[in-house]
């Protein structure tokens, strides 16, 4: 076989490997079960409420 043919075969093997790895990553990503936190348990909302209360207190003063 010529050098060109060997290079093309190696390139095709690498491309197929990348496609298989890419497909596996996509499949794993779609199979992941995403969850949503309840609003009561969200610490960021509690901090936002405190910030709003402070801002309203400053406006009233």
Protein Blocks (a to p, Z undefined) as FASTA:
>chain_A
ZZklmmmmmmmmmmmmmmmmmmmmmmmmmmpccddddfklmmklmmmmmmmmmmmmmmmZ
Z
